[in-house]
Amino acid sequence: MGKYTIDQLCEQTGLSRRTIRFYVQQGVIDPPAGRGRGGFYDSGHLARLLKIRDLQKKGLTLEAIATILSGKKPAGEPAVHSRLPHLSNSQPAGRSVVALYELAPGIVLQVNRDAEEAEGRLVRNIVNYARLIAKEGKGELK
């Protein structure tokens, strides 16, 4: 099992020191062994960071990644689809990444990932409100 400094992890993963520390703070990766300047990371940290980086490249949010890495099924996480050419008018090379939120059976909201990242809170509010409306429409809420 190798030992890595934070700088070595940065080189291996392409992530910044700040990002790695943020992941530790959020509990997505374990803290380094030891304290202060003597602290070190191991090959488990490296593998987890590479997995996180790969999942982010696929369009998953950090919250969804944390859920996946914990072994739990993401609740309400959108399905991520790439290569949707009908959205290519604003994306280079006919490639766009979108999130699909199921609001009710057969009713799906499609959101461009860039817009979702820029307006995350707004998108979550819209999805929650639309799901609420769908339930009301079925007479489930009074």
ChimeraX commands (.cxc) that place a marker at each C-alpha (Angstrom):
marker #1 position 0.00,0.00,0.00 radius 0.5
marker #1 position 1.53,3.28,-1.14 radius 0.5
marker #1 position 1.70,6.47,0.85 radius 0.5
marker #1 position 0.93,9.76,-0.86 radius 0.5
marker #1 position 1.20,13.38,0.12 radius 0.5
marker #1 position -1.64,15.64,-0.93 radius 0.5
marker #1 position 0.60,17.06,-3.66 radius 0.5
marker #1 position 1.21,13.57,-5.04 radius 0.5
marker #1 position -2.54,12.92,-5.05 radius 0.5
marker #1 position -3.04,16.16,-6.95 radius 0.5
marker #1 position -0.53,15.01,-9.57 radius 0.5
marker #1 position -2.09,11.55,-9.88 radius 0.5
marker #1 position -5.72,12.71,-10.06 radius 0.5
marker #1 position -5.57,16.17,-11.61 radius 0.5
marker #1 position -7.56,17.51,-8.65 radius 0.5
marker #1 position -6.55,20.54,-6.62 radius 0.5
marker #1 position -5.52,20.48,-2.95 radius 0.5
marker #1 position -8.61,22.51,-2.19 radius 0.5
marker #1 position -10.88,19.97,-3.92 radius 0.5
marker #1 position -9.33,17.02,-2.08 radius 0.5
marker #1 position -9.69,18.82,1.26 radius 0.5
marker #1 position -13.30,19.65,0.38 radius 0.5
marker #1 position -14.00,15.96,-0.30 radius 0.5
marker #1 position -12.54,15.09,3.10 radius 0.5
marker #1 position -14.64,17.82,4.75 radius 0.5
marker #1 position -17.79,16.51,3.01 radius 0.5
marker #1 position -17.00,12.93,4.05 radius 0.5
marker #1 position -16.69,11.69,0.47 radius 0.5
marker #1 position -13.18,10.42,1.22 radius 0.5
marker #1 position -11.57,9.54,4.55 radius 0.5
marker #1 position -9.20,12.00,6.16 radius 0.5
marker #1 position -5.47,11.34,5.78 radius 0.5
marker #1 position -3.70,9.15,8.32 radius 0.5
marker #1 position -1.64,11.19,10.77 radius 0.5
marker #1 position -1.91,14.86,11.54 radius 0.5
marker #1 position -0.56,18.05,10.06 radius 0.5
marker #1 position 2.48,17.85,7.82 radius 0.5
marker #1 position 2.96,14.17,8.71 radius 0.5
marker #1 position -0.46,13.24,7.34 radius 0.5
marker #1 position -0.55,10.93,4.35 radius 0.5
marker #1 position -3.03,9.34,2.00 radius 0.5
marker #1 position -2.95,5.74,0.78 radius 0.5
marker #1 position -3.84,3.82,-2.38 radius 0.5
marker #1 position -7.47,3.59,-1.20 radius 0.5
marker #1 position -7.68,7.39,-1.22 radius 0.5
marker #1 position -6.17,7.48,-4.70 radius 0.5
marker #1 position -8.58,4.88,-6.06 radius 0.5
marker #1 position -11.58,6.66,-4.55 radius 0.5
marker #1 position -10.53,10.04,-5.93 radius 0.5
marker #1 position -10.08,8.56,-9.40 radius 0.5
marker #1 position -13.56,6.99,-9.16 radius 0.5
marker #1 position -15.06,10.32,-8.06 radius 0.5
marker #1 position -13.36,12.11,-10.94 radius 0.5
marker #1 position -14.64,9.54,-13.45 radius 0.5
marker #1 position -18.21,9.73,-12.13 radius 0.5
marker #1 position -18.14,13.52,-12.29 radius 0.5
marker #1 position -17.03,13.32,-15.92 radius 0.5
marker #1 position -20.18,11.26,-16.53 radius 0.5
marker #1 position -22.23,14.16,-15.18 radius 0.5
marker #1 position -23.08,12.93,-11.69 radius 0.5
marker #1 position -23.34,15.37,-8.82 radius 0.5
marker #1 position -21.10,15.02,-5.76 radius 0.5
marker #1 position -24.17,14.12,-3.70 radius 0.5
marker #1 position -25.04,11.29,-6.09 radius 0.5
marker #1 position -21.43,10.11,-6.13 radius 0.5
marker #1 position -21.31,10.02,-2.33 radius 0.5
marker #1 position -24.49,7.95,-2.33 radius 0.5
marker #1 position -23.13,5.56,-4.94 radius 0.5
marker #1 position -19.82,5.15,-3.12 radius 0.5
marker #1 position -21.66,4.46,0.12 radius 0.5
marker #1 position -23.48,1.59,-1.59 radius 0.5
marker #1 position -26.93,3.17,-1.35 radius 0.5
marker #1 position -29.25,3.68,-4.32 radius 0.5
marker #1 position -29.65,7.36,-5.21 radius 0.5
marker #1 position -33.18,8.54,-4.50 radius 0.5
marker #1 position -34.54,10.93,-7.10 radius 0.5
marker #1 position -31.19,11.34,-8.84 radius 0.5
marker #1 position -31.67,12.02,-12.51 radius 0.5
marker #1 position -30.62,9.60,-15.17 radius 0.5
marker #1 position -27.76,11.03,-17.19 radius 0.5
marker #1 position -27.85,10.64,-20.95 radius 0.5
marker #1 position -25.26,11.80,-23.40 radius 0.5
marker #1 position -25.34,11.91,-27.18 radius 0.5
marker #1 position -28.73,13.47,-27.62 radius 0.5
marker #1 position -28.35,15.06,-31.04 radius 0.5
marker #1 position -31.66,16.94,-30.92 radius 0.5
marker #1 position -30.05,19.22,-28.32 radius 0.5
marker #1 position -26.92,19.81,-30.35 radius 0.5
marker #1 position -27.81,23.28,-31.54 radius 0.5
marker #1 position -26.11,24.83,-28.51 radius 0.5
marker #1 position -23.47,22.16,-27.89 radius 0.5
marker #1 position -20.33,21.42,-29.91 radius 0.5
marker #1 position -20.05,18.33,-32.10 radius 0.5
marker #1 position -23.68,17.24,-31.60 radius 0.5
marker #1 position -23.05,16.15,-28.02 radius 0.5
marker #1 position -25.02,17.33,-25.04 radius 0.5
marker #1 position -25.33,15.95,-21.54 radius 0.5
marker #1 position -28.70,16.22,-19.90 radius 0.5
marker #1 position -30.36,15.12,-16.69 radius 0.5
marker #1 position -33.77,13.50,-16.86 radius 0.5
marker #1 position -36.05,13.84,-13.84 radius 0.5
marker #1 position -39.10,11.61,-13.67 radius 0.5
marker #1 position -41.92,13.76,-12.30 radius 0.5
marker #1 position -44.62,11.10,-12.57 radius 0.5
marker #1 position -44.99,7.89,-14.59 radius 0.5
marker #1 position -44.46,8.88,-18.23 radius 0.5
marker #1 position -43.67,12.52,-17.42 radius 0.5
marker #1 position -40.00,13.46,-17.63 radius 0.5
marker #1 position -38.28,16.82,-17.27 radius 0.5
marker #1 position -35.09,17.19,-19.32 radius 0.5
marker #1 position -32.48,19.69,-18.10 radius 0.5
marker #1 position -29.17,20.57,-19.74 radius 0.5
marker #1 position -26.35,19.67,-17.29 radius 0.5
marker #1 position -24.68,23.07,-17.69 radius 0.5
marker #1 position -27.93,24.81,-16.76 radius 0.5
marker #1 position -28.44,22.37,-13.88 radius 0.5
marker #1 position -24.99,23.16,-12.49 radius 0.5
marker #1 position -25.49,26.90,-12.88 radius 0.5
marker #1 position -29.03,26.92,-11.47 radius 0.5
marker #1 position -29.04,23.84,-9.21 radius 0.5
marker #1 position -31.36,25.24,-6.54 radius 0.5
marker #1 position -33.84,26.49,-9.13 radius 0.5
marker #1 position -33.87,23.12,-10.90 radius 0.5
marker #1 position -34.42,21.25,-7.61 radius 0.5
marker #1 position -37.28,23.60,-6.73 radius 0.5
marker #1 position -38.90,23.14,-10.13 radius 0.5
marker #1 position -38.59,19.35,-9.92 radius 0.5
marker #1 position -40.02,19.24,-6.39 radius 0.5
marker #1 position -42.87,21.59,-7.29 radius 0.5
marker #1 position -43.70,19.67,-10.47 radius 0.5
marker #1 position -43.77,16.39,-8.53 radius 0.5
marker #1 position -46.08,18.01,-6.01 radius 0.5
marker #1 position -48.40,19.19,-8.80 radius 0.5
marker #1 position -48.38,15.70,-10.32 radius 0.5
marker #1 position -49.42,14.18,-6.98 radius 0.5
marker #1 position -52.17,16.77,-6.56 radius 0.5
marker #1 position -53.42,15.98,-10.05 radius 0.5
marker #1 position -53.85,12.36,-9.03 radius 0.5
marker #1 position -55.81,13.37,-5.97 radius 0.5
marker #1 position -53.04,12.14,-3.67 radius 0.5
marker #1 position -52.71,15.45,-1.83 radius 0.5
marker #1 position -55.46,17.46,-0.22 radius 0.5
marker link #1:1,2 radius 0.2
marker link #1:2,3 radius 0.2
marker link #1:3,4 radius 0.2
marker link #1:4,5 radius 0.2
marker link #1:5,6 radius 0.2
marker link #1:6,7 radius 0.2
marker link #1:7,8 radius 0.2
marker link #1:8,9 radius 0.2
marker link #1:9,10 radius 0.2
marker link #1:10,11 radius 0.2
marker link #1:11,12 radius 0.2
marker link #1:12,13 radius 0.2
marker link #1:13,14 radius 0.2
marker link #1:14,15 radius 0.2
marker link #1:15,16 radius 0.2
marker link #1:16,17 radius 0.2
marker link #1:17,18 radius 0.2
marker link #1:18,19 radius 0.2
marker link #1:19,20 radius 0.2
marker link #1:20,21 radius 0.2
marker link #1:21,22 radius 0.2
marker link #1:22,23 radius 0.2
marker link #1:23,24 radius 0.2
marker link #1:24,25 radius 0.2
marker link #1:25,26 radius 0.2
marker link #1:26,27 radius 0.2
marker link #1:27,28 radius 0.2
marker link #1:28,29 radius 0.2
marker link #1:29,30 radius 0.2
marker link #1:30,31 radius 0.2
marker link #1:31,32 radius 0.2
marker link #1:32,33 radius 0.2
marker link #1:33,34 radius 0.2
marker link #1:34,35 radius 0.2
marker link #1:35,36 radius 0.2
marker link #1:36,37 radius 0.2
marker link #1:37,38 radius 0.2
marker link #1:38,39 radius 0.2
marker link #1:39,40 radius 0.2
marker link #1:40,41 radius 0.2
marker link #1:41,42 radius 0.2
marker link #1:42,43 radius 0.2
marker link #1:43,44 radius 0.2
marker link #1:44,45 radius 0.2
marker link #1:45,46 radius 0.2
marker link #1:46,47 radius 0.2
marker link #1:47,48 radius 0.2
marker link #1:48,49 radius 0.2
marker link #1:49,50 radius 0.2
marker link #1:50,51 radius 0.2
marker link #1:51,52 radius 0.2
marker link #1:52,53 radius 0.2
marker link #1:53,54 radius 0.2
marker link #1:54,55 radius 0.2
marker link #1:55,56 radius 0.2
marker link #1:56,57 radius 0.2
marker link #1:57,58 radius 0.2
marker link #1:58,59 radius 0.2
marker link #1:59,60 radius 0.2
marker link #1:60,61 radius 0.2
marker link #1:61,62 radius 0.2
marker link #1:62,63 radius 0.2
marker link #1:63,64 radius 0.2
marker link #1:64,65 radius 0.2
marker link #1:65,66 radius 0.2
marker link #1:66,67 radius 0.2
marker link #1:67,68 radius 0.2
marker link #1:68,69 radius 0.2
marker link #1:69,70 radius 0.2
marker link #1:70,71 radius 0.2
marker link #1:71,72 radius 0.2
marker link #1:72,73 radius 0.2
marker link #1:73,74 radius 0.2
marker link #1:74,75 radius 0.2
marker link #1:75,76 radius 0.2
marker link #1:76,77 radius 0.2
marker link #1:77,78 radius 0.2
marker link #1:78,79 radius 0.2
marker link #1:79,80 radius 0.2
marker link #1:80,81 radius 0.2
marker link #1:81,82 radius 0.2
marker link #1:82,83 radius 0.2
marker link #1:83,84 radius 0.2
marker link #1:84,85 radius 0.2
marker link #1:85,86 radius 0.2
marker link #1:86,87 radius 0.2
marker link #1:87,88 radius 0.2
marker link #1:88,89 radius 0.2
marker link #1:89,90 radius 0.2
marker link #1:90,91 radius 0.2
marker link #1:91,92 radius 0.2
marker link #1:92,93 radius 0.2
marker link #1:93,94 radius 0.2
marker link #1:94,95 radius 0.2
marker link #1:95,96 radius 0.2
marker link #1:96,97 radius 0.2
marker link #1:97,98 radius 0.2
marker link #1:98,99 radius 0.2
marker link #1:99,100 radius 0.2
marker link #1:100,101 radius 0.2
marker link #1:101,102 radius 0.2
marker link #1:102,103 radius 0.2
marker link #1:103,104 radius 0.2
marker link #1:104,105 radius 0.2
marker link #1:105,106 radius 0.2
marker link #1:106,107 radius 0.2
marker link #1:107,108 radius 0.2
marker link #1:108,109 radius 0.2
marker link #1:109,110 radius 0.2
marker link #1:110,111 radius 0.2
marker link #1:111,112 radius 0.2
marker link #1:112,113 radius 0.2
marker link #1:113,114 radius 0.2
marker link #1:114,115 radius 0.2
marker link #1:115,116 radius 0.2
marker link #1:116,117 radius 0.2
marker link #1:117,118 radius 0.2
marker link #1:118,119 radius 0.2
marker link #1:119,120 radius 0.2
marker link #1:120,121 radius 0.2
marker link #1:121,122 radius 0.2
marker link #1:122,123 radius 0.2
marker link #1:123,124 radius 0.2
marker link #1:124,125 radius 0.2
marker link #1:125,126 radius 0.2
marker link #1:126,127 radius 0.2
marker link #1:127,128 radius 0.2
marker link #1:128,129 radius 0.2
marker link #1:129,130 radius 0.2
marker link #1:130,131 radius 0.2
marker link #1:131,132 radius 0.2
marker link #1:132,133 radius 0.2
marker link #1:133,134 radius 0.2
marker link #1:134,135 radius 0.2
marker link #1:135,136 radius 0.2
marker link #1:136,137 radius 0.2
marker link #1:137,138 radius 0.2
marker link #1:138,139 radius 0.2
marker link #1:139,140 radius 0.2
marker link #1:140,141 radius 0.2
marker link #1:141,142 radius 0.2
view
